[in-house]
Amino acid sequence: MLTFAKEIVCPEPAIDDETVMFDIETTGFSSRSTYLYLIGAIYRDNKKLILRQWFAENKQAEAAVLASFFEILGGHSKICGYNSNGFDIPYVNERCRHYNLPYTLDAYESIDIFRQIKPLSALLKLENYKQKSVEHFLGIDREDIYNGGELIKIYENYVSTSDSSALDTILLHNADDLRGLLAITPVLSYMQVLEGSFTITSLDIGLIFKPLTAYSCKCLKILSRYCPKSCLCIMYIDSTCRPEYKACYIIAKSALKWYIISGKIS
């Protein structure tokens, strides 16, 4: 087993001391006929944000990867992932049972960002809700160019050749998944917008100006309803306004995107 760890910088405290964000890489979907070869995690340690990865150089190292991951989890009460309730958690649990390891992720409070985002589909209107699609919507860039399925062949190549470039590609993919997971967590604040359970404390939209639409009008009304007059003034004109005026209005979808990324909703 190989272990890699480094401190990462995050401008906002996206996770608390009790939470571990994690992502796994496997050789297939079935937890009974395939195996796990990489677990990556982000967590806080003495106020530092740590990205740690446990890599199985072959199938025989899988049990050690699992045990090392649970050593870190021991000091936490919550786990967070993307579609983790549907895939990562049951997969890890089954692999622990396979080796008769005394661990289960069911003991931890689970935060599945995918499941929390799905109710927002009517608002976000994305083509799909894969993590990369949400990242793209929020303007988050990643260096990695592969998907999990493509990574399997790269891992098989590593097992056969110990090619260091293959290892680098695998670690980068997993690290970008984790960094992306950390970066998209603010999108959960969109639910606060729908429920009205927020207060706008400040707003600086800058130069986000696009044509007015019926959808943006609806969102602008939401913003103006909850924003104090001292920090936001929105002049609302319906879609019948003169064409030359339309370029002067903020499209709320962009405004909200900026707003969420900036962490201004409380």
ZABA-520706 format. One record per residue (C-alpha): residue number from 1; x, y, z. Coordinates in steps of 0.05 Angstrom, whole numbers. Layout:
# ZABA-520706
<tilo pos="NUM" px="X" py="Y" pz="Z"/>
...
END
This chain:
# ZABA-520706
<tilo pos="1" px="0" py="0" pz="0"/>
<tilo pos="2" px="23" py="70" pz="-16"/>
<tilo pos="3" px="0" py="131" pz="23"/>
<tilo pos="4" px="2" py="204" pz="0"/>
<tilo pos="5" px="-17" py="265" pz="40"/>
<tilo pos="6" px="-13" py="340" pz="31"/>
<tilo pos="7" px="-43" py="403" pz="60"/>
<tilo pos="8" px="-91" py="440" pz="15"/>
<tilo pos="9" px="-116" py="511" pz="18"/>
<tilo pos="10" px="-189" py="528" pz="20"/>
<tilo pos="11" px="-212" py="601" pz="30"/>
<tilo pos="12" px="-275" py="580" pz="67"/>
<tilo pos="13" px="-285" py="528" pz="121"/>
<tilo pos="14" px="-325" py="482" pz="75"/>
<tilo pos="15" px="-323" py="424" pz="124"/>
<tilo pos="16" px="-321" py="421" pz="199"/>
<tilo pos="17" px="-276" py="382" pz="245"/>
<tilo pos="18" px="-325" py="324" pz="249"/>
<tilo pos="19" px="-330" py="311" pz="174"/>
<tilo pos="20" px="-289" py="270" pz="126"/>
<tilo pos="21" px="-301" py="279" pz="52"/>
<tilo pos="22" px="-283" py="216" pz="13"/>
<tilo pos="23" px="-282" py="185" pz="-56"/>
<tilo pos="24" px="-264" py="115" pz="-78"/>
<tilo pos="25" px="-236" py="84" pz="-142"/>
<tilo pos="26" px="-254" py="12" pz="-159"/>
<tilo pos="27" px="-243" py="-38" pz="-214"/>
<tilo pos="28" px="-318" py="-43" pz="-228"/>
<tilo pos="29" px="-388" py="-32" pz="-201"/>
<tilo pos="30" px="-399" py="-99" pz="-166"/>
<tilo pos="31" px="-370" py="-100" pz="-96"/>
<tilo pos="32" px="-369" py="-176" pz="-97"/>
<tilo pos="33" px="-332" py="-188" pz="-162"/>
<tilo pos="34" px="-286" py="-126" pz="-164"/>
<tilo pos="35" px="-243" py="-91" pz="-114"/>
<tilo pos="36" px="-225" py="-22" pz="-87"/>
<tilo pos="37" px="-156" py="4" pz="-104"/>
<tilo pos="38" px="-158" py="76" pz="-80"/>
<tilo pos="39" px="-191" py="116" pz="-25"/>
<tilo pos="40" px="-181" py="191" pz="-21"/>
<tilo pos="41" px="-204" py="236" pz="36"/>
<tilo pos="42" px="-204" py="308" pz="57"/>
<tilo pos="43" px="-209" py="325" pz="131"/>
<tilo pos="44" px="-185" py="375" pz="182"/>
<tilo pos="45" px="-126" py="360" pz="226"/>
<tilo pos="46" px="-103" py="413" pz="277"/>
<tilo pos="47" px="-138" py="467" pz="235"/>
<tilo pos="48" px="-103" py="444" pz="172"/>
<tilo pos="49" px="-141" py="416" pz="113"/>
<tilo pos="50" px="-109" py="350" pz="92"/>
<tilo pos="51" px="-118" py="311" pz="28"/>
<tilo pos="52" px="-97" py="239" pz="39"/>
<tilo pos="53" px="-98" py="180" pz="-9"/>
<tilo pos="54" px="-89" py="106" pz="4"/>
<tilo pos="55" px="-69" py="67" pz="-58"/>
<tilo pos="56" px="-70" py="-9" pz="-68"/>
<tilo pos="57" px="-13" py="-30" pz="-114"/>
<tilo pos="58" px="-50" py="-96" pz="-124"/>
<tilo pos="59" px="-111" py="-132" pz="-98"/>
<tilo pos="60" px="-73" py="-160" pz="-39"/>
<tilo pos="61" px="-65" py="-89" pz="-11"/>
<tilo pos="62" px="-140" py="-74" pz="-11"/>
<tilo pos="63" px="-151" py="-95" pz="62"/>
<tilo pos="64" px="-94" py="-50" pz="85"/>
<tilo pos="65" px="-124" py="9" pz="48"/>
<tilo pos="66" px="-191" py="-2" pz="81"/>
<tilo pos="67" px="-161" py="-9" pz="151"/>
<tilo pos="68" px="-119" py="54" pz="143"/>
<tilo pos="69" px="-179" py="94" pz="119"/>
<tilo pos="70" px="-219" py="73" pz="180"/>
<tilo pos="71" px="-162" py="94" pz="226"/>
<tilo pos="72" px="-172" py="165" pz="202"/>
<tilo pos="73" px="-248" py="160" pz="207"/>
<tilo pos="74" px="-243" py="140" pz="280"/>
<tilo pos="75" px="-236" py="212" pz="302"/>
<tilo pos="76" px="-297" py="236" pz="262"/>
<tilo pos="77" px="-372" py="228" pz="263"/>
<tilo pos="78" px="-393" py="248" pz="193"/>
<tilo pos="79" px="-375" py="228" pz="122"/>
<tilo pos="80" px="-390" py="265" pz="58"/>
<tilo pos="81" px="-388" py="242" pz="-14"/>
<tilo pos="82" px="-420" py="247" pz="-82"/>
<tilo pos="83" px="-471" py="191" pz="-94"/>
<tilo pos="84" px="-437" py="159" pz="-34"/>
<tilo pos="85" px="-502" py="131" pz="-6"/>
<tilo pos="86" px="-515" py="96" pz="-72"/>
<tilo pos="87" px="-445" py="70" pz="-87"/>
<tilo pos="88" px="-385" py="86" pz="-43"/>
<tilo pos="89" px="-415" py="68" pz="24"/>
<tilo pos="90" px="-446" py="1" pz="5"/>
<tilo pos="91" px="-383" py="-17" pz="-35"/>
<tilo pos="92" px="-336" py="-3" pz="23"/>
<tilo pos="93" px="-381" py="-40" pz="72"/>
<tilo pos="94" px="-382" py="-102" pz="27"/>
<tilo pos="95" px="-307" py="-102" pz="18"/>
<tilo pos="96" px="-299" py="-98" pz="94"/>
<tilo pos="97" px="-345" py="-158" pz="102"/>
<tilo pos="98" px="-305" py="-195" pz="49"/>
<tilo pos="99" px="-242" py="-189" pz="92"/>
<tilo pos="100" px="-279" py="-197" pz="158"/>
<tilo pos="101" px="-256" py="-128" pz="179"/>
<tilo pos="102" px="-293" py="-98" pz="239"/>
<tilo pos="103" px="-313" py="-34" pz="203"/>
<tilo pos="104" px="-375" py="-4" pz="172"/>
<tilo pos="105" px="-391" py="65" pz="145"/>
<tilo pos="106" px="-462" py="57" pz="171"/>
<tilo pos="107" px="-436" py="81" pz="238"/>
<tilo pos="108" px="-426" py="151" pz="210"/>
<tilo pos="109" px="-475" py="206" pz="193"/>
<tilo pos="110" px="-475" py="210" pz="117"/>
<tilo pos="111" px="-480" py="273" pz="74"/>
<tilo pos="112" px="-492" py="254" pz="1"/>
<tilo pos="113" px="-486" py="317" pz="-40"/>
<tilo pos="114" px="-515" py="283" pz="-102"/>
<tilo pos="115" px="-580" py="267" pz="-65"/>
<tilo pos="116" px="-584" py="337" pz="-36"/>
<tilo pos="117" px="-574" py="369" pz="-104"/>
<tilo pos="118" px="-627" py="327" pz="-140"/>
<tilo pos="119" px="-687" py="366" pz="-112"/>
<tilo pos="120" px="-656" py="428" pz="-144"/>
<tilo pos="121" px="-661" py="400" pz="-214"/>
<tilo pos="122" px="-719" py="447" pz="-232"/>
<tilo pos="123" px="-676" py="506" pz="-213"/>
<tilo pos="124" px="-608" py="484" pz="-240"/>
<tilo pos="125" px="-634" py="452" pz="-304"/>
<tilo pos="126" px="-569" py="414" pz="-318"/>
<tilo pos="127" px="-562" py="362" pz="-373"/>
<tilo pos="128" px="-543" py="311" pz="-319"/>
<tilo pos="129" px="-523" py="312" pz="-246"/>
<tilo pos="130" px="-455" py="279" pz="-249"/>
<tilo pos="131" px="-404" py="314" pz="-205"/>
<tilo pos="132" px="-366" py="342" pz="-265"/>
<tilo pos="133" px="-431" py="373" pz="-292"/>
<tilo pos="134" px="-443" py="409" pz="-226"/>
<tilo pos="135" px="-370" py="432" pz="-226"/>
<tilo pos="136" px="-378" py="459" pz="-296"/>
<tilo pos="137" px="-442" py="496" pz="-277"/>
<tilo pos="138" px="-404" py="531" pz="-220"/>
<tilo pos="139" px="-345" py="547" pz="-264"/>
<tilo pos="140" px="-297" py="499" pz="-229"/>
<tilo pos="141" px="-239" py="475" pz="-271"/>
<tilo pos="142" px="-202" py="410" pz="-263"/>
<tilo pos="143" px="-137" py="384" pz="-292"/>
<tilo pos="144" px="-160" py="311" pz="-296"/>
<tilo pos="145" px="-190" py="289" pz="-363"/>
<tilo pos="146" px="-211" py="217" pz="-348"/>
<tilo pos="147" px="-274" py="185" pz="-319"/>
<tilo pos="148" px="-276" py="127" pz="-270"/>
<tilo pos="149" px="-286" py="75" pz="-324"/>
<tilo pos="150" px="-226" py="98" pz="-364"/>
<tilo pos="151" px="-184" py="98" pz="-301"/>
<tilo pos="152" px="-193" py="22" pz="-293"/>
<tilo pos="153" px="-150" py="8" pz="-354"/>
<tilo pos="154" px="-98" py="57" pz="-329"/>
<tilo pos="155" px="-97" py="21" pz="-262"/>
<tilo pos="156" px="-90" py="-46" pz="-296"/>
<tilo pos="157" px="-31" py="-18" pz="-334"/>
<tilo pos="158" px="0" py="5" pz="-269"/>
<tilo pos="159" px="-8" py="-64" pz="-237"/>
<tilo pos="160" px="27" py="-96" pz="-296"/>
<tilo pos="161" px="82" py="-45" pz="-306"/>
<tilo pos="162" px="88" py="-2" pz="-243"/>
<tilo pos="163" px="87" py="58" pz="-290"/>
<tilo pos="164" px="95" py="121" pz="-248"/>
<tilo pos="165" px="57" py="163" pz="-300"/>
<tilo pos="166" px="-3" py="117" pz="-293"/>
<tilo pos="167" px="-1" py="126" pz="-218"/>
<tilo pos="168" px="3" py="201" pz="-225"/>
<tilo pos="169" px="-59" py="200" pz="-270"/>
<tilo pos="170" px="-98" py="158" pz="-221"/>
<tilo pos="171" px="-80" py="201" pz="-161"/>
<tilo pos="172" px="-96" py="265" pz="-200"/>
<tilo pos="173" px="-165" py="240" pz="-219"/>
<tilo pos="174" px="-182" py="222" pz="-147"/>
<tilo pos="175" px="-153" py="287" pz="-120"/>
<tilo pos="176" px="-193" py="328" pz="-170"/>
<tilo pos="177" px="-256" py="291" pz="-150"/>
<tilo pos="178" px="-242" py="309" pz="-77"/>
<tilo pos="179" px="-225" py="381" pz="-91"/>
<tilo pos="180" px="-286" py="386" pz="-136"/>
<tilo pos="181" px="-329" py="357" pz="-81"/>
<tilo pos="182" px="-302" py="409" pz="-33"/>
<tilo pos="183" px="-315" py="464" pz="-83"/>
<tilo pos="184" px="-387" py="446" pz="-100"/>
<tilo pos="185" px="-413" py="440" pz="-28"/>
<tilo pos="186" px="-436" py="513" pz="-28"/>
<tilo pos="187" px="-488" py="495" pz="-81"/>
<tilo pos="188" px="-528" py="464" pz="-24"/>
<tilo pos="189" px="-544" py="536" pz="-5"/>
<tilo pos="190" px="-591" py="538" pz="-65"/>
<tilo pos="191" px="-640" py="498" pz="-23"/>
<tilo pos="192" px="-640" py="557" pz="26"/>
<tilo pos="193" px="-659" py="602" pz="-32"/>
<tilo pos="194" px="-718" py="558" pz="-50"/>
<tilo pos="195" px="-741" py="553" pz="23"/>
<tilo pos="196" px="-728" py="626" pz="39"/>
<tilo pos="197" px="-686" py="606" pz="99"/>
<tilo pos="198" px="-629" py="655" pz="88"/>
<tilo pos="199" px="-608" py="727" pz="98"/>
<tilo pos="200" px="-568" py="766" pz="47"/>
<tilo pos="201" px="-515" py="806" pz="83"/>
<tilo pos="202" px="-477" py="835" pz="24"/>
<tilo pos="203" px="-476" py="834" pz="-52"/>
<tilo pos="204" px="-428" py="857" pz="-104"/>
<tilo pos="205" px="-449" py="829" pz="-171"/>
<tilo pos="206" px="-400" py="869" pz="-212"/>
<tilo pos="207" px="-408" py="865" pz="-288"/>
<tilo pos="208" px="-456" py="806" pz="-295"/>
<tilo pos="209" px="-506" py="834" pz="-345"/>
<tilo pos="210" px="-546" py="791" pz="-392"/>
<tilo pos="211" px="-615" py="795" pz="-426"/>
<tilo pos="212" px="-675" py="790" pz="-380"/>
<tilo pos="213" px="-715" py="725" pz="-382"/>
<tilo pos="214" px="-778" py="701" pz="-347"/>
<tilo pos="215" px="-735" py="653" pz="-306"/>
<tilo pos="216" px="-686" py="708" pz="-285"/>
<tilo pos="217" px="-745" py="753" pz="-266"/>
<tilo pos="218" px="-770" py="700" pz="-218"/>
<tilo pos="219" px="-701" py="692" pz="-186"/>
<tilo pos="220" px="-691" py="767" pz="-182"/>
<tilo pos="221" px="-756" py="773" pz="-143"/>
<tilo pos="222" px="-729" py="721" pz="-94"/>
<tilo pos="223" px="-665" py="760" pz="-85"/>
<tilo pos="224" px="-699" py="827" pz="-76"/>
<tilo pos="225" px="-748" py="798" pz="-26"/>
<tilo pos="226" px="-693" py="778" pz="23"/>
<tilo pos="227" px="-640" py="829" pz="10"/>
<tilo pos="228" px="-638" py="891" pz="55"/>
<tilo pos="229" px="-645" py="956" pz="17"/>
<tilo pos="230" px="-578" py="979" pz="44"/>
<tilo pos="231" px="-540" py="926" pz="4"/>
<tilo pos="232" px="-581" py="913" pz="-58"/>
<tilo pos="233" px="-627" py="953" pz="-103"/>
<tilo pos="234" px="-658" py="915" pz="-162"/>
<tilo pos="235" px="-704" py="950" pz="-210"/>
<tilo pos="236" px="-752" py="898" pz="-238"/>
<tilo pos="237" px="-784" py="908" pz="-306"/>
<tilo pos="238" px="-823" py="851" pz="-338"/>
<tilo pos="239" px="-808" py="818" pz="-405"/>
<tilo pos="240" px="-847" py="871" pz="-443"/>
<tilo pos="241" px="-794" py="923" pz="-429"/>
<tilo pos="242" px="-761" py="957" pz="-488"/>
<tilo pos="243" px="-706" py="916" pz="-521"/>
<tilo pos="244" px="-652" py="968" pz="-509"/>
<tilo pos="245" px="-663" py="961" pz="-434"/>
<tilo pos="246" px="-656" py="886" pz="-431"/>
<tilo pos="247" px="-580" py="886" pz="-433"/>
<tilo pos="248" px="-578" py="926" pz="-368"/>
<tilo pos="249" px="-609" py="872" pz="-325"/>
<tilo pos="250" px="-575" py="819" pz="-284"/>
<tilo pos="251" px="-594" py="748" pz="-301"/>
<tilo pos="252" px="-607" py="718" pz="-233"/>
<tilo pos="253" px="-579" py="649" pz="-249"/>
<tilo pos="254" px="-511" py="680" pz="-258"/>
<tilo pos="255" px="-521" py="725" pz="-198"/>
<tilo pos="256" px="-538" py="666" pz="-154"/>
<tilo pos="257" px="-480" py="626" pz="-181"/>
<tilo pos="258" px="-432" py="682" pz="-162"/>
<tilo pos="259" px="-467" py="690" pz="-96"/>
<tilo pos="260" px="-461" py="617" pz="-77"/>
<tilo pos="261" px="-388" py="612" pz="-97"/>
<tilo pos="262" px="-372" py="674" pz="-56"/>
<tilo pos="263" px="-406" py="644" pz="5"/>
<tilo pos="264" px="-447" py="707" pz="19"/>
<tilo pos="265" px="-512" py="671" pz="37"/>
<tilo pos="266" px="-519" py="659" pz="111"/>
END
